Every structure is written in structure tokens, then in C-alpha cells.
Amino acid sequence: MRDPDEIIAWLKKAENDYQGAIDLSRRRKKPLPDLVCFHCQQSAEKYLKALLIQQEISFPKTHDLLVLLTLLEKNFPSLVFYREWLEILNPYSVQFRYPGDDTSIEESRLALKTLKKLRKILLPLFPKKLYDKL
């Protein structure tokens, strides 16, 4: 395992995006579903990259969750069962960050629900001592 501090740093960033998505999802006046979806995707991306770092697997500079999943499949074959969840979150990295496409409140709810389920699967793949420091 590489430097635990590097993994913890990625996990902290993932947790910050997770908490940001939760906080933004609670806005009733002027909701920001695009941002909720973006932070959900970013959180998932950072959890996956932390896992790749932990496994000492190199990865390209990418926001594509499916590319990251492919890199993890050898070490964690069961993650392929969650591909559909990553497919839900994947478009929110770039597609909705610029004018032209918008997300709905329903999409942001689904993105957050998906991230919560994914987080429950991914966190136990790290040594407890690492994510206890979050």
C-alpha cells in the first residue's frame, strides 16, 4: 500500500464532495441540482482513485468512472456489479457543468441516493484505520 496519508487525503476530498452534495440537496429555495449531481460524481471519482492508489494501480487523468472501474476489476471483481451506479453518476463530471444541459431535482435525488449506496460499498474496502481518520 502506498503512503496512507495520500489515500487519506483523497478520502477526505471524497468525503467533502459527499457532504457538499448532501448540504446542497437540502436547499429548498433556489435548489442547485447541477451542483448536487456534480459533487456526487466527484465524490465517487475520488473514492475510486483513492482505492486505485491504495492498490498501487496507475490511472490516467480522467473523470470517467467506468475507466476507473475497469482498472479496479482485477483486484475487486465484485465492483462490476455496481457498474450501473457508476453509469448513473458518470455524466455529471462535465456534461452538466456548462450551458446547454441541466439536471432536475429528481436526477439530483437519484445521484445522491446512488452515491450513498456506492459509498457503503467502497469505504469498507479501505483499512478501517484509514477511514476512521476522516
C-alpha positions in Angstrom: 0.0 0.0 0.0 1.3 3.4 -0.9 1.5 6.3 1.5 -1.5 6.2 3.8 -1.5 10.0 4.0 -2.1 10.2 0.3 -5.0 7.8 0.5 -6.5 9.7 3.4 -6.1 13.0 1.5 -8.2 11.5 -1.4 -10.7 10.1 1.0 -11.1 13.5 2.7 -11.7 15.2 -0.6 -14.3 12.4 -1.5 -16.0 13.0 1.9 -16.0 16.8 1.3 -17.8 16.3 -2.0 -20.2 13.8 -0.4 -21.0 16.3 2.4 -21.3 19.1 -0.1 -23.8 17.1 -2.2 -25.9 16.4 1.0 -25.8 20.1 2.1 -26.7 21.4 -1.4 -29.5 18.8 -1.7 -31.2 20.3 1.4 -31.7 23.7 -0.2 -35.4 24.4 -0.8 -35.1 28.0 -2.1 -33.0 28.2 -5.2 -32.1 24.5 -5.5 -28.9 23.6 -7.3 -29.4 20.1 -8.7 -26.5 20.5 -11.2 -24.1 21.1 -8.3 -25.6 18.2 -6.3 -25.0 15.8 -9.2 -21.5 17.2 -9.9 -20.4 16.7 -6.3 -21.9 13.2 -6.3 -19.8 12.3 -9.4 -16.7 13.9 -7.9 -17.1 12.1 -4.7 -17.4 8.7 -6.4 -14.4 9.6 -8.6 -12.2 10.4 -5.6 -13.2 7.2 -3.7 -12.3 5.2 -6.8 -9.0 7.0 -7.2 -8.2 6.5 -3.5 -8.8 2.8 -4.0 -6.5 2.7 -7.0 -3.8 4.5 -5.1 -4.2 2.0 -2.2 -3.8 -0.8 -4.7 -0.8 0.9 -6.4 -2.6 0.9 -9.7 -1.7 3.8 -12.0 -4.6 5.7 -13.6 -4.9 8.3 -16.3 -6.1 11.8 -15.7 -9.8 11.1 -16.3 -13.3 11.8 -14.8 -14.7 8.7 -16.4 -15.9 6.4 -13.6 -16.1 3.5 -15.9 -12.5 3.7 -16.9 -11.6 3.7 -13.2 -13.8 0.7 -12.6 -12.1 -1.2 -15.3 -8.8 -0.6 -13.7 -10.1 -1.9 -10.3 -11.9 -5.0 -11.7 -8.9 -7.3 -11.3 -8.4 -6.5 -7.7 -12.1 -6.1 -6.8 -14.1 -8.3 -9.2 -17.3 -7.7 -7.3 -17.3 -4.0 -8.2 -18.6 -4.8 -11.6 -22.0 -5.4 -10.0 -22.1 -1.7 -9.3 -21.4 -0.6 -12.8 -24.9 0.6 -13.3 -24.5 3.0 -10.3 -21.4 4.4 -11.9 -23.2 4.8 -15.2 -25.8 7.0 -13.4 -23.1 9.3 -11.9 -20.7 9.3 -14.8 -22.3 12.1 -17.0 -22.2 14.6 -14.1 -18.5 15.2 -14.3 -18.5 17.6 -17.3 -21.7 17.3 -19.3 -23.8 19.5 -17.0 -21.1 21.9 -15.9 -21.7 24.2 -18.9 -24.7 25.8 -20.6 -26.9 23.6 -22.7 -27.9 20.8 -20.3 -29.4 20.9 -16.9 -30.3 18.3 -14.3 -33.5 18.1 -12.4 -34.2 17.8 -8.7 -35.2 14.2 -9.4 -31.9 13.4 -11.0 -30.0 15.0 -8.1 -32.0 12.9 -5.7 -31.1 9.7 -7.6 -27.5 10.8 -7.9 -27.3 11.3 -4.1 -29.1 8.1 -3.3 -26.7 6.3 -5.7 -23.6 7.8 -4.1 -24.8 6.9 -0.6 -25.1 3.2 -1.7 -21.8 3.3 -3.5 -20.1 4.8 -0.5 -21.3 2.0 1.7 -19.7 -0.5 -0.7 -16.4 1.4 -1.2 -15.4 2.6 2.3 -15.1 -1.0 3.7 -12.5 -1.7 1.0 -10.1 0.6 2.8 -8.4 -0.4 6.1 -10.6 0.9 8.9 -7.7 2.8 10.4 -7.7 5.0 7.2 -11.3 6.0 7.1 -11.6 6.3 10.8 -9.3 9.4 10.4 -11.9 11.2 8.3 
